[in-house]
Amino acid sequence: MKKIGFLSFGHWRDVAGSRTRTAADSLLQTIELAQAAEEIGVDGAFVRVHHWERQLASPFPLLSAIAAKTSRIEIGTAVIDMRYENPLYMAEEAAAADLISGGRLQLGVSRGSPEIALRGAESFGYVPAEGDSAADDARRKTEIFLAAIQGAAVARTDPAHAGISGGLAIQPQAPGLIDRIWWGAGSNVTARWAAGLGMNLQSSTLKDHESDEPFHVQQARQIQLFRDAWKDAGHEREPRVSVSRSIFALTDSQDWTYFGARNQDEDHVGSLGGEHLAIFGRSYAAEPDKLIEQLKEDEAIAAADTLLLTVPNQLGVDYNAHVLESILTLVAPALGWR
């Protein structure tokens, strides 16, 4: 059995063909899609966080609104760029969103992806410590955040006002949230690091190109290395692992119009800047019976317990609900996911 969620980047553009013309459209339609997804049996509503672009950027108001409009579906991120966060303020916001949802928050965090802004986080007032890289900064903030949501003392009382000297934890606290934090790992090394800290694993549609194997094989290897490191760390609970995919079942003329000619049946290798190479996984678009056979060969999907389906949000709520329902009813049962 797999949990199946959707992942929206929340693009908006005032262009021909877009049903998501404004930021308000993007936010409100994400809430509506989460409601529709819950009704048809989808397990999770996840959003991607991007700054400086016409995409979703401030997740906690949106996740809280989704939580207030739904009752069962998991709500989460994939991922929040920790370079842009104050870890203590984020701990307060995350706890509040989790309490509003009744413990349904699944929070994915990471170092973030390449962006259009030059030193964008510094414009927000966040400058890495001297000698730290952006990745170092993101990991340091993540460790502070993890401590804060577990009730660690992260400040001291003022004896002049409190009458005593002691430690202070952020408030509110959300019981169980620590078990629902995920790290978006772009490499095998960071996957093992996340396992050591007890975070679940999110693996996207791209990762560092670390061998000559196909993307799904490299990703499956990353998942196994994560689980091995988790076992070595001695954590008591079982970790969760998600992978993201673009998957479209071609069932009617509209599906064929949008995706019939777009099936990307090969991985791609490219640079994310400098000499660093990443491998980008394929997309899937085919009739349900062919799609089932293709997905049977994806080793990383088989290894994961959660599958996040990226949605073309600019095509509107109704069409995206159709995309999700097609996977749930025509593909998932044949693969043993339902």
C-alpha positions as CSV (number, residue, x, y, z in Angstrom):
1,M,0.0,0.0,0.0
2,K,1.2,3.5,-0.8
3,K,0.1,6.9,0.3
4,I,-0.5,9.0,-2.8
5,G,-0.5,12.8,-2.6
6,F,-0.3,15.7,-5.0
7,L,2.5,18.3,-5.2
8,S,1.7,21.8,-6.5
9,F,4.2,24.5,-7.4
10,G,1.3,27.0,-7.6
11,H,2.4,28.7,-10.8
12,W,0.3,31.6,-11.9
13,R,0.5,33.5,-15.2
14,D,-2.0,35.9,-16.9
15,V,-1.6,34.2,-20.3
16,A,-3.8,32.4,-22.7
17,G,-4.8,29.0,-21.6
18,S,-4.0,29.5,-17.9
19,R,-6.8,29.1,-15.4
20,T,-4.6,30.4,-12.7
21,R,-4.0,34.1,-13.6
22,T,-3.2,35.7,-10.2
23,A,-1.7,34.9,-6.8
24,A,-5.1,34.8,-5.3
25,D,-6.2,32.2,-7.9
26,S,-3.1,30.1,-7.1
27,L,-3.8,30.1,-3.3
28,L,-7.5,29.6,-3.4
29,Q,-7.3,26.9,-6.1
30,T,-4.7,25.0,-4.0
31,I,-7.2,25.0,-1.2
32,E,-10.0,23.8,-3.5
33,L,-7.8,21.1,-5.0
34,A,-7.0,19.8,-1.5
35,Q,-10.7,19.6,-0.8
36,A,-11.4,17.8,-4.1
37,A,-8.4,15.5,-3.5
38,E,-9.6,14.5,-0.1
39,E,-13.1,13.7,-1.5
40,I,-11.7,11.3,-4.1
41,G,-9.4,9.5,-1.7
42,V,-6.0,11.2,-2.2
43,D,-3.8,11.0,0.9
44,G,-1.8,14.2,0.9
45,A,-1.8,17.8,-0.3
46,F,1.8,19.2,-0.6
47,V,3.1,22.5,-1.9
48,R,6.5,23.6,-3.2
49,V,8.0,26.8,-1.8
50,H,9.8,29.1,-4.2
51,H,10.8,32.7,-3.5
52,W,11.1,35.6,-6.0
53,E,8.8,33.8,-8.6
54,R,5.1,33.6,-9.4
55,Q,4.7,30.5,-7.4
56,L,3.7,29.5,-3.9
57,A,6.1,31.1,-1.3
58,S,4.5,31.4,2.2
59,P,3.3,27.9,3.1
60,F,2.0,28.3,6.7
61,P,-1.1,30.5,6.0
62,L,-2.0,28.3,3.0
63,L,-1.5,25.0,4.9
64,S,-3.5,26.3,7.8
65,A,-6.3,27.3,5.5
66,I,-6.2,23.8,3.9
67,A,-6.3,22.2,7.3
68,A,-9.4,24.3,8.3
69,K,-11.2,23.1,5.1
70,T,-10.3,19.4,5.3
71,S,-10.4,16.7,7.9
72,R,-8.3,13.8,6.8
73,I,-5.8,14.6,4.1
74,E,-2.1,15.1,5.1
75,I,-0.9,18.6,4.5
76,G,2.8,19.4,3.8
77,T,5.6,21.0,1.9
78,A,8.2,19.6,-0.5
79,V,10.2,21.6,0.3
80,I,10.8,24.8,2.4
81,D,14.2,26.4,1.6
82,M,15.7,26.7,5.1
83,R,18.1,29.4,4.0
84,Y,15.1,31.8,4.1
85,E,13.8,30.8,7.5
86,N,14.2,32.0,11.1
87,P,14.1,28.5,12.7
88,L,12.5,29.6,15.9
89,Y,9.7,31.7,14.3
90,M,9.2,28.8,11.8
91,A,8.9,26.4,14.8
92,E,6.1,28.5,16.1
93,E,4.3,28.6,12.8
94,A,4.7,24.9,12.1
95,A,3.4,24.0,15.6
96,A,0.3,26.3,15.0
97,A,-0.4,24.8,11.6
98,D,0.0,21.3,13.0
99,L,-2.4,22.0,15.9
100,I,-5.0,23.5,13.5
101,S,-4.8,20.4,11.4
102,G,-5.1,18.0,14.2
103,G,-1.6,16.5,13.7
104,R,-1.7,16.2,9.9
105,L,1.3,18.3,9.0
106,Q,4.1,16.6,7.1
107,L,6.8,19.3,6.8
108,G,9.5,18.9,4.1
109,V,12.6,21.1,4.5
110,S,15.9,21.4,2.6
111,R,18.7,23.6,1.3
112,G,16.5,24.6,-1.6
113,S,17.1,24.6,-5.4
114,P,18.8,27.0,-7.7
115,E,16.9,30.3,-8.0
116,I,16.8,33.4,-10.1
117,A,17.8,35.7,-7.2
118,L,21.5,36.4,-6.5
119,R,22.0,35.7,-2.7
120,G,18.2,35.9,-2.3
121,A,18.2,34.8,1.3
122,E,20.5,37.7,2.2
123,S,17.8,40.1,0.9
124,F,15.5,38.6,3.6
125,G,18.2,39.4,6.2
126,Y,19.7,35.9,6.5
127,V,23.5,35.8,5.9
128,P,25.4,32.6,6.5
129,A,28.0,32.6,9.2
130,E,31.5,33.3,8.0
131,G,33.0,30.3,6.3
132,D,29.6,28.5,6.0
133,S,28.2,27.6,2.6
134,A,24.5,27.9,1.8
135,A,24.1,24.2,2.4
136,D,25.9,24.5,5.8
137,D,23.5,27.4,6.7
138,A,20.4,25.4,5.8
139,R,21.5,22.3,7.8
140,R,22.5,24.4,10.9
141,K,19.0,26.1,10.8
142,T,17.4,22.8,10.5
143,E,19.1,21.4,13.5
144,I,17.9,24.5,15.5
145,F,14.4,24.0,14.2
146,L,14.4,20.3,15.2
147,A,15.5,21.2,18.7
148,A,12.9,23.9,19.0
149,I,9.9,21.7,18.1
150,Q,11.0,19.2,20.6
151,G,10.8,21.7,23.5
152,A,14.5,22.5,23.9
153,A,15.4,25.6,25.8
154,V,16.3,28.1,23.1
155,A,16.2,31.3,25.2
156,R,16.6,32.4,28.8
157,T,14.1,34.0,31.1
158,D,14.7,37.6,32.2
159,P,15.1,37.4,36.0
160,A,13.9,41.0,36.3
161,H,10.5,40.0,35.0
162,A,10.2,36.3,35.7
163,G,11.9,36.3,39.1
164,I,14.0,33.3,38.2
165,S,16.7,32.4,35.7
166,G,15.8,29.4,33.4
167,G,15.4,28.1,29.9
168,L,12.5,28.9,27.6
169,A,11.0,26.8,24.8
170,I,9.0,28.1,21.9
171,Q,5.2,28.0,22.3
172,P,3.0,26.3,21.3
173,Q,4.4,22.9,21.1
174,A,2.8,20.3,18.8
175,P,3.2,16.7,20.1
176,G,4.4,14.3,17.5
177,L,5.5,16.9,15.0
178,I,9.1,15.8,15.3
179,D,8.2,12.5,13.7
180,R,6.7,14.3,10.7
181,I,9.7,16.3,9.5
182,W,11.2,15.4,6.1
183,W,14.5,16.3,4.5
184,G,14.6,16.9,0.7
185,A,17.8,15.1,-0.1
186,G,19.6,15.9,-3.4
187,S,22.5,13.5,-2.7
188,N,23.3,10.3,-1.0
189,V,25.4,12.1,1.6
190,T,22.5,14.4,2.7
191,A,20.1,11.4,2.8
192,R,22.4,9.7,5.3
193,W,22.7,12.9,7.3
194,A,18.9,13.2,7.5
195,A,18.6,9.7,8.7
196,G,21.0,10.3,11.5
197,L,18.8,13.2,12.7
198,G,15.7,11.1,12.5
199,M,14.0,13.0,9.6
200,N,12.0,11.2,6.9
201,L,13.2,11.3,3.4
202,Q,11.8,13.2,0.4
203,S,13.5,12.5,-2.9
204,S,12.4,14.6,-5.9
205,T,12.5,14.3,-9.7
206,L,16.2,15.2,-9.7
207,K,19.2,14.4,-7.7
208,D,23.0,14.5,-7.9
209,H,24.3,12.4,-10.8
210,E,26.3,10.0,-8.7
211,S,26.7,7.0,-11.0
212,D,26.0,6.0,-14.6
213,E,22.8,4.2,-13.7
214,P,19.3,5.4,-14.6
215,F,17.6,8.0,-12.4
216,H,15.2,5.6,-10.7
217,V,18.0,3.1,-9.9
218,Q,20.1,5.9,-8.4
219,Q,17.1,7.1,-6.4
220,A,16.4,3.6,-5.2
221,R,20.0,3.3,-4.1
222,Q,19.7,6.6,-2.2
223,I,16.6,5.3,-0.4
224,Q,18.4,2.1,0.6
225,L,21.4,4.1,1.9
226,F,19.0,6.3,3.9
227,R,17.3,3.3,5.5
228,D,20.7,1.7,6.3
229,A,21.8,4.9,8.0
230,W,18.4,5.0,9.9
231,K,19.0,1.5,11.2
232,D,22.5,2.3,12.2
233,A,21.3,5.4,14.1
234,G,19.1,3.2,16.2
235,H,15.8,5.1,15.8
236,E,12.8,3.3,17.2
237,R,10.2,4.2,14.7
238,E,10.1,3.3,11.0
239,P,11.0,6.2,8.6
240,R,8.8,7.3,5.7
241,V,10.1,7.9,2.2
242,S,8.5,9.8,-0.6
243,V,9.4,10.2,-4.2
244,S,7.9,12.7,-6.7
245,R,6.8,12.0,-10.2
246,S,4.9,13.5,-13.1
247,I,2.4,10.8,-14.2
248,F,-0.5,11.2,-16.5
249,A,-3.0,8.6,-17.5
250,L,-4.3,9.3,-21.0
251,T,-8.0,8.6,-20.8
252,D,-9.8,11.2,-23.0
253,S,-9.2,13.8,-25.7
254,Q,-8.2,16.4,-23.2
255,D,-5.5,14.3,-21.7
256,W,-4.1,13.6,-25.1
257,T,-4.2,17.2,-26.1
258,Y,-2.2,18.3,-23.0
259,F,0.2,15.3,-22.6
260,G,-0.1,12.9,-25.5
261,A,2.9,14.3,-27.3
262,R,4.9,15.1,-24.2
263,N,5.9,11.8,-22.9
264,Q,9.5,12.2,-21.7
265,D,10.7,8.6,-21.8
266,E,14.4,9.2,-20.9
267,D,16.3,10.8,-18.1
268,H,18.3,13.9,-18.7
269,V,21.7,15.0,-17.2
270,G,22.5,18.7,-16.8
271,S,24.3,21.2,-14.8
272,L,22.7,23.1,-11.9
273,G,25.6,25.6,-11.9
274,G,29.3,25.2,-12.4
275,E,30.6,21.7,-12.8
276,H,27.9,20.1,-10.6
277,L,25.8,17.6,-12.6
278,A,22.3,16.5,-11.7
279,I,20.1,13.8,-13.2
280,F,16.5,14.6,-14.0
281,G,14.0,11.7,-14.0
282,R,11.6,10.9,-16.8
283,S,7.9,11.8,-16.9
284,Y,5.1,9.3,-17.6
285,A,2.2,9.8,-19.9
286,A,0.4,6.9,-21.5
287,E,-2.8,4.9,-21.6
288,P,-3.5,3.3,-18.2
289,D,-2.5,-0.3,-19.3
290,K,0.8,1.0,-20.7
291,L,1.4,3.3,-17.8
292,I,1.0,0.4,-15.4
293,E,3.7,-1.6,-17.2
294,Q,6.0,1.4,-17.3
295,L,5.6,2.1,-13.6
296,K,6.3,-1.5,-12.6
297,E,9.9,-0.9,-13.8
298,D,10.5,2.2,-11.5
299,E,12.6,0.9,-8.6
300,A,12.4,4.1,-6.6
301,I,8.6,4.2,-6.7
302,A,8.5,0.6,-5.5
303,A,10.9,1.4,-2.7
304,A,9.0,4.4,-1.4
305,D,5.9,4.4,0.8
306,T,4.6,7.7,-0.4
307,L,4.2,9.0,-4.0
308,L,3.8,12.7,-4.7
309,L,2.2,13.4,-8.1
310,T,3.2,16.8,-9.5
311,V,0.2,18.6,-10.9
312,P,-0.1,21.1,-13.7
313,N,-2.0,23.6,-11.5
314,Q,-2.5,26.2,-14.2
315,L,-5.0,23.8,-15.9
316,G,-7.5,24.3,-13.1
317,V,-8.9,22.4,-10.2
318,D,-11.4,20.3,-12.1
319,Y,-8.8,19.0,-14.6
320,N,-6.2,18.3,-11.8
321,A,-8.9,16.4,-9.8
322,H,-9.5,14.3,-12.9
323,V,-5.7,13.6,-13.3
324,L,-5.5,12.4,-9.7
325,E,-8.7,10.3,-9.8
326,S,-7.5,8.6,-13.0
327,I,-4.3,7.5,-11.2
328,L,-6.2,6.4,-8.1
329,T,-8.8,4.4,-10.0
330,L,-7.2,3.2,-13.2
331,V,-3.5,2.7,-12.2
332,A,-3.0,2.4,-8.5
333,P,-5.0,-0.8,-7.9
334,A,-3.2,-2.7,-10.6
335,L,0.1,-1.8,-9.0
336,G,-0.9,-2.8,-5.5
337,W,-1.0,0.8,-4.3
338,R,-4.6,0.5,-3.4
